[in-house]
Amino acid sequence: MFNAGVLLAVTVLAIFSDLNVDMDLYALVFGESVLNDAVAIVLVQCVHYSLSHTQTASWFLISIRHYPVVVVVVVVVVIA
């Protein structure tokens, strides 16, 4: 599966960098991109967990607890 949204965000950030766009705008686009990546990862984890375990009321909370960790990992990977 190919995700064109990732390429779009990277392209926009590269253009912003070349044009010396205001850092606030750059930070907003970067933050939105990181947030989208983290949400997608957590949603995939939620679906995977719900399909591989019995349905309980807490399956969503169990899956969502990784969200802060995923955000930090995505930020570190993108910055590196």
C-alpha positions, -999 to 999 in steps of 0.1 A, spaced: 0 0 0 13 34 -9 7 65 11 10 97 -9 3 119 21 37 111 35 54 123 3 32 154 2 42 164 38 79 158 31 77 178 -1 60 207 15 85 208 43 114 206 19 99 235 -1 93 255 31 129 249 40 143 261 7 121 292 7 130 301 43 93 302 53 84 314 88 93 288 114 58 290 129 42 278 97 69 251 93 63 239 128 25 238 122 29 216 91 55 194 107 33 190 139 3 181 118 23 155 99 36 139 130 2 139 146 -13 122 115 14 95 116 9 88 153 -29 86 149 -25 62 120 -1 40 139 -24 39 170 -55 32 149 -37 3 132 -27 -10 167 -63 -7 179 -77 -27 149 -49 -53 153 -56 -57 190 -93 -59 185 -90 -86 159 -66 -107 179 -82 -105 213 -116 -111 227 -138 -80 226 -138 -62 260 -147 -27 269 -110 -19 276 -94 -30 243 -95 6 230 -79 20 262 -53 -8 261 -44 1 225 -45 39 230 -20 39 259 8 37 234 -1 71 217 24 93 236 52 68 229 43 67 193 43 105 190 78 107 205 91 79 183 77 95 151 92 129 161 126 113 168 126 94 135 116 124 114 141 147 131 170 121 127 
